[in-house]
Amino acid sequence: MEIWKDVVGYEGLYQVSNIGRVKSCDRIVSAGDNNHEYQHIKEKILNCKSYGKYVQVVLSKEGKVKCFGVHRLVAQAFIPNPYNLPCVNHKDTVKTNNRVNNLEWCTYKYNNEYDDRVEKCKSKISTTLKGRPLSFKWTSEQKKHISEGVKKSWIIRKQSAIMEEIPV
């Protein structure tokens, strides 16, 4: 059964469902022109687009347009987050499956290492752009950043940029 709840911060404007759909709410708004004072906006399921791996939707409020990941909207509406965790993980690793039972709040570290993602990515990140092996040990500073939740991929990209600057 599909259950609808208000999108956090867009109450009365948009709702998200437990199966990952988003809709605009039926409402009357100021038309903003001289010919019409008010405009009726009918309830409608919004088109969500896949940009990269994640499904996203565009919402507007007070003339400002913003893009949101549908998985985050579902998690904010349906999953308690008492520890204020920053990430939403897809349990089955399918980024388009935004059903509430497939989502969980987690840390950056957990999200990055979920389902052995780091191991799966090692073969893709085995060489730099110049063809040199990307084998280095984490410095104590890097380990500290990782423990605080900084993504390893960000550190690897930063390391690759530094290596690219070194003459061959």
C-alpha positions in Angstrom: 0.0 0.0 0.0 1.4 3.4 -1.0 1.6 5.9 1.8 2.2 9.6 1.2 3.9 12.1 3.5 4.9 15.8 3.1 8.4 16.5 1.8 10.4 18.0 4.7 10.7 21.7 4.1 8.0 21.7 1.4 4.9 20.8 3.5 1.7 21.5 1.7 3.5 21.8 -1.7 5.0 18.3 -2.3 4.6 14.8 -1.0 6.8 11.7 -1.2 5.6 8.1 -1.0 7.0 5.0 0.7 7.6 3.5 -2.8 9.7 6.4 -4.0 7.2 8.5 -6.0 6.9 12.3 -5.6 3.8 14.4 -6.3 2.9 18.1 -6.2 -0.1 18.9 -3.9 -3.3 20.4 -5.1 -3.2 24.1 -4.2 -3.9 27.7 -5.2 -1.0 30.1 -5.8 -0.5 33.7 -6.7 -0.2 33.9 -10.5 2.2 36.9 -10.3 0.7 38.8 -13.3 -1.9 41.5 -13.8 -4.3 39.3 -15.8 -4.8 36.5 -13.3 -4.6 36.8 -9.5 -4.5 33.1 -8.7 -3.5 29.9 -10.4 -4.8 26.5 -9.5 -2.1 23.8 -9.4 -3.6 20.3 -9.6 -2.1 17.3 -7.8 0.2 15.4 -10.1 2.9 12.7 -9.9 6.2 14.3 -10.9 8.6 13.0 -13.4 11.7 11.9 -11.7 14.9 11.7 -13.8 18.0 9.6 -13.4 21.1 11.8 -13.4 24.1 9.6 -13.1 23.2 6.7 -10.7 20.5 8.4 -8.6 16.9 9.3 -9.3 16.3 13.0 -8.8 13.4 15.4 -8.8 13.1 19.2 -9.1 11.0 21.1 -6.5 10.2 24.8 -6.3 9.3 27.0 -3.4 8.9 30.8 -3.3 10.4 31.1 -6.8 13.5 29.0 -5.9 14.1 25.8 -7.8 16.1 23.0 -6.2 17.1 19.4 -7.2 16.7 16.5 -4.7 17.7 12.9 -4.6 14.4 10.9 -4.2 16.1 8.4 -1.9 16.9 11.3 0.6 13.3 12.6 0.4 12.0 9.1 1.2 14.4 8.6 4.0 13.7 12.0 5.5 9.9 11.4 5.5 9.8 7.8 6.6 13.0 6.7 8.4 13.9 8.1 11.8 17.4 9.4 12.1 18.0 9.9 15.8 21.8 10.0 15.4 21.7 12.6 12.6 23.6 10.3 10.2 24.5 12.0 6.9 24.1 9.4 4.2 21.2 7.3 2.8 22.3 3.8 1.7 20.5 1.6 -0.8 20.6 -1.9 0.8 20.4 -3.8 -2.5 22.9 -1.4 -4.1 20.4 -0.5 -6.9 20.3 3.3 -6.9 16.9 3.5 -8.6 15.2 1.3 -6.0 13.9 4.1 -3.6 11.4 2.0 -1.7 11.6 2.8 2.1 12.4 -0.8 3.0 15.5 -0.6 0.7 16.9 2.5 2.4 18.9 3.2 5.6 20.6 6.1 7.3 24.4 5.6 7.7 27.8 7.2 7.9 30.0 8.1 5.0 32.4 5.3 5.9 29.6 2.6 6.0 28.2 3.9 2.8 31.5 3.8 1.0 32.4 0.3 2.2 28.9 -1.2 1.9 28.8 -4.4 -0.2 32.6 -4.3 -0.6 32.4 -1.2 -2.8 36.0 -0.3 -2.0 37.2 -3.8 -3.2 35.1 -3.6 -6.4 36.6 -0.2 -7.2 40.2 -1.1 -6.7 40.5 -2.6 -10.1 39.0 0.6 -11.6 41.4 2.8 -9.6 44.5 0.7 -10.1 46.3 3.2 -12.3 46.5 6.9 -12.5 46.0 8.9 -15.7 49.7 8.7 -16.5 49.6 4.9 -16.2 51.5 4.6 -12.9 50.3 2.2 -10.3 48.2 3.9 -7.7 49.7 2.2 -4.7 50.2 4.3 -1.6 49.6 3.9 2.1 47.2 6.1 3.9 48.9 8.8 5.9 47.9 9.4 9.5 46.1 12.6 8.4 44.2 10.7 5.7 43.3 7.9 8.1 41.9 10.6 10.5 39.8 12.1 7.7 38.5 8.6 6.7 37.5 7.9 10.3 35.7 11.2 10.4 33.7 10.2 7.3 35.5 11.7 4.4 35.1 9.6 1.3 38.1 7.5 0.3 37.4 8.3 -3.3 37.9 12.0 -2.6 41.2 11.3 -1.0 42.3 9.1 -3.9 41.3 11.8 -6.4 43.3 14.3 -4.4 46.3 11.9 -4.3 46.0 11.3 -8.1 46.0 15.1 -8.7 49.2 15.4 -6.6 50.8 12.5 -8.5 49.9 14.1 -11.8 51.9 17.2 -10.9 55.0 15.1 -10.2 57.2 15.0 -13.4 57.8 11.5 -14.8 
